[in-house]
Amino acid sequence: MSGESAIHFENPRTLAVEDRARADFYALLANLFYRAPDERLLTAIVVAPEPEGEGSAELANAWRDLATASRLIPPEAIEEEYQQVFVGVGKPPVMLYGSYYLAGFMMERPLAELRNDLAALGFARAANINEPEDHLAALCDVMRALICGDIGRRPATIAEQNAFFSRHLKHWVTQCCDATTKYAQSNYYVKVAAFARAFFDIEIAAFEMP
């Protein structure tokens, strides 16, 4: 999987370098897809080192492009783009919900299955969050939590991570990334989606290894 981490987020456990990198990338993607990045996050991306490690050349190239865009594009322009690409009026141009890609509609069976699995894992949606649980940002945050664990929860095994990823992300996340890169009005988020696609390709390949 990915090599040295690009941005370090708080983590209550000591993790292997590879797992810390993965958790950090999931945390970053959760932030970027949940809302437009503020100046502080953009600066963190700009100054962070490139990903390293075997098989990460494409990821490093995508990171370099993302860092350049984070340096050149003003936060106000990125906020406007986020609203245009992922929010819009009525149906947004690019959907960030798993059910849409897996079933063709929102709030369908994949979301119900996800909620069952989240409950079994001990996760629950916060009372102040209105987005359905199959939002890409939420699923990235769950993967981060599975990798890291917390004070009351051990880190999930690779098999457990694989089971969740394969059931709730694998079969649609690259479609979502491709839809973002193809949307004509996407500028900054073309770079975000390209980085996400490179990262998820690595995750998929690693989980498929015997």
Secondary structure, DSSP 8 states (H G I E B T S, - for coil): ---S-SS----SS---HHHHHHHHHHHHHHHHHHS---HHHHHHHHHS----STT-HHHHHHHHHHHHHHHHS-HHHHHHHHIIIII-SSS-SS--BHHHHHHSSSS-HHHHHHHHHHHHHT----TT--S-TTBHHHHHHHHHHHHH-BTTB----HHHHHHHHHHHTTTTHHHHHHHHHH-TT-SHHHHHHHHHHHHHHHHHHHHH--
